[in-house]
Amino acid sequence: MSEERVAASVDILVDGQRVPLSSTATPEPLLVGLLREGLHPTGGGCLCMAGDCSHCLATVDGVSYVRTCQVLANPGMVVERNHFAGAHPPLIPEAEPPTVRELPAQHQWCDVAVIGQGTSGRAETARLRELGRHVVTLDAGAGQEVAGIYAGPTVVVRTQEATLTVHVREEIVVATGAAEIQPVALGTELSGLMTARACAAFHEAGLDLGSVVAVGEPPAGVEARSLKGRLRRCEGTSCVTAVVMLQDDGTEARHLCDTVSFGLGLHPRTALVRMGHDLPVRAIGDCALPSKIPLPPIEGTVCACSGVRVSDLDFVWNNGFHELELVKRATLAGTGTCQGSACLPHIRSFLEAKGKELQSPFTARPLTRQLTFQEVAAGAHHHATPRTPLHEEHLALGAHMQRSGGWWRPWDYGDVAAERIAVREAVSLGDVSTLGKFLIQGHDALEFLELVYPTKVATLADGRSRYALLLNERGYVLDDGLICREHAERFFLTLTSAGSTLGELWLRDWAESRKFDIAILNQTQSLAAINVTGPKAAELMVRAGARSLPSFATHGASKIAGVECRVLRLSFTGEISYELHHAAVDSVRLWRRLLELGGDLGARPHGLDALMRLRLEKGHIAVGQDTDFDSTPRRIAHEWAVKLDKAEFIGKFAVERTNRQPLDRELVGLEMELPAPLEGAPVWHDESYVGYVTSSTDSSVLGKAVLLAWVDLVGGQVPPVVTVGGRDSRRLAQRATLPFFDAAGERARAKVSVRTLRAQLDAKAGAEADVPSHARSDVESDAQSDAESEVVRMQRATDISGRFAGLEATRLAGAPEVLDEALSSLELPIEGFALRFAPDEVMVTTDVATVQTAVRAALSSAAFNTLMIERETGFAATWLEPSEALALLSQGCAWELPSERPAFAQGAAWEIPVKLWFEHHRVLFIVPAPYAADLDRRMFAGAPSASAGATQ
């Protein structure tokens, strides 16, 4: 190579040794640099310089199966030739793997994607653009290797910067050209062999090829001797020294050489076309040409990737494998790095020579290019786990957080025994914000709930609540929760934490299919909830300002510690309990104040571990843990929750049918000596397995272990005595009547006199010197309370997580036509806007009072009463400049954004639900507050956090 061509020296490491590669002024493929230094990546094989073979593979910068002809040599590059002589890289590298950066995902949208920018690809691109199509071009030569075509249609591309997904509206044009046919003969594993195009490219790069002979079409621009006849074999030790040709008369002719060029014809690169066979994919140029079928192979290696020789093809043929796909699977030919590009023409030729009709290649498998785990994982995330508004409060109190019911929840605060004692003997706080919470309103609300619940809803008086099961059409338990009646046409429902998503789908599906005149508002993430429970719970509530308290199974509105709450009196723990449902933004303030006011009462928080043990002492079931997919009300001893004298409810006919069948198993209570067995432990009757434990705990108040277990009936009844545990650790357990603790329910249903508690509090207040300030009542004048609320409201722009801040808004739900009329009556402030989440739901960035006043004045009383107008604090938001917003969305959003402004869009981005409001000069990102921390981390990974006002 002339000195004029040498511009620099690129230092790389090859097999641990420093190698200075001579380089030209422009970067060149790594393979060229290695060959110039006399280093062959794999030791031999016919090189193609087009990425169609496996003969130039190496491990580059820790990534194996890299085609060195497709990557540029860069200073500091680390090359390991562990593909040498057909070897495979170790599954576990001996050296410490290199540190890799997180590879982002990118998304592009277009009318047409053109893959390949050769002559035909460039011409088609120009033609399509003249027709006004938005075209995205992809070319391996420009660093865009297409790995596969998928439904959508979408094209997945590997680049140096990101894993790119191109979303195509109309069609994909494949102009990938044709690959050169590889030779199959003895000795084709030697170095010095190359296709005609590769030979021309190496010559152009200035490599010294020595004496060149050409088999078939000679290389362009290269001085080479053309040989006649059919290739018989290549000779040499490691490098080719001669090629032997079989002449027409049957004799052999031997030709000395340093390099052999093979111009054996072309076969189209149709893998991408075949991959998208049922998608709008069109081949053009050489890619659309019929494949040249070479002469049938006689000897040598057909598939270098898997080491398949002609003798292996003969073997599987003789064993009855005569179809193309069967031969490939029986030999593994075509399943390696090149995915059949090198071997497929020869296998087809082999089968044709055996008398089979020439078989076409079948559907290609993804991927056409190997992707690293880093590239596959680009843009992928673990399922985001929502956090309650009290998440940081729990951490500050030393909580051990666990995922439960799809949420982060405190499992314990370091002392489960003390938490249980606080509930049984004093007062404790539990975060139950994760409960499903729904408002149902409309003329058909009662009729709708009578259908979806097996209990009688009409017998509920205003202000009353009732436990209820949710059944499917087969009469099996889907979920459970509470029905709270506010008035004739408005109800508040709760569902379990894990069941709220399915529950909402279930409710909406039945409402829509039966065309009920109702509105459904999901407040699961908008409302937080704190459970105040224990013998001193009522005293704490009075200290917090409660002027009245609901009796058992009732509910009502009350201001607690200055926070507006819906207060529900129920009990999952077996003690006096009040659930305080309130705006999410007020939760931290309420939590802190309750702990402060209850300090001298022994108040402390309890986690999920304590809660589950306490509920088990009361025999309460946990749906999903104690129930199975086929749990009927009768099997779980909840027949009392099903009223078969109702005219209709979902699952009624199935329940009636199964009730006529003999009972086969039951969920029963068992008790035994301490310690409690593990949940899931087997249950035995004599030597027969009859069931398993679903819930188990040591009960300190009862001095024994209590369990719930599924037990098969024996002789038509549950055995009164069973054994629990493995064969070497079985212990006796007796059936018990539920509940285990406080069978009469006197503790949970205890009557509370607010007047008496208030008098006691006033008496203590008279001796103020003896009363800690934190124990004084939160009863304030309305003016003071309102003033405090206004101060808190003005402080809501504080960060929820990183760049995200709380968003104050109002949500309206109702019939679409009523919403249309309501929206037309609103005069939004300059910075305000209304976002239509769904036909029957809208969010307005205006306070509730203003919205109510404007809508009430515009609508008739009848129409106004059908609307739900609720304060909304369950979202977080941040404003971004359009350029920054679009750059981020190109990585995290896999759906096309609106082009007009202003515009509203919603969907999943970074695998988290988001809502986007596009203005001309800024973009608002809105996310449910429980997901704000995860979205902030995924969006702004590595970027400095900045406060962004979201209440503008």
JOLINCOR-V663799 format. One record per helix or strand of 3 or more residues. SS is the DSSP state (helix for helix, strand for strand). FROM is the first residue (numbers start at 1). TO is the last residue. If there is no record, write none. Layout:
# JOLINCOR-V663799
ss/from/to
SS/FROM/TO
SS/FROM/TO
This chain:
# JOLINCOR-V663799
ss/from/to
helix/3/5
strand/8/14
strand/17/23
helix/30/36
strand/57/60
strand/63/67
strand/78/80
helix/84/86
strand/104/115
helix/119/130
strand/135/138
helix/140/142
strand/145/150
strand/154/158
strand/162/174
strand/178/180
strand/193/195
helix/196/204
strand/212/216
strand/225/227
strand/230/236
strand/239/246
strand/252/256
strand/259/263
strand/266/268
helix/271/275
strand/281/283
helix/285/288
strand/301/303
helix/310/318
helix/324/331
helix/344/353
helix/373/376
helix/391/396
strand/400/404
strand/407/412
helix/416/425
strand/428/431
strand/436/441
helix/445/452
strand/464/471
strand/476/487
strand/490/495
helix/500/513
strand/519/522
strand/527/533
helix/537/543
strand/554/560
strand/563/569
strand/577/583
helix/584/597
helix/599/601
helix/608/617
helix/639/641
helix/652/659
strand/665/672
strand/682/685
strand/688/699
strand/704/712
strand/721/724
strand/731/736
helix/754/766
helix/768/770
helix/773/775
helix/782/794
strand/799/801
strand/804/813
helix/816/825
strand/834/838
strand/841/844
helix/848/858
helix/861/866
strand/868/880
helix/882/892
strand/903/909
strand/912/918
strand/923/928
helix/929/939
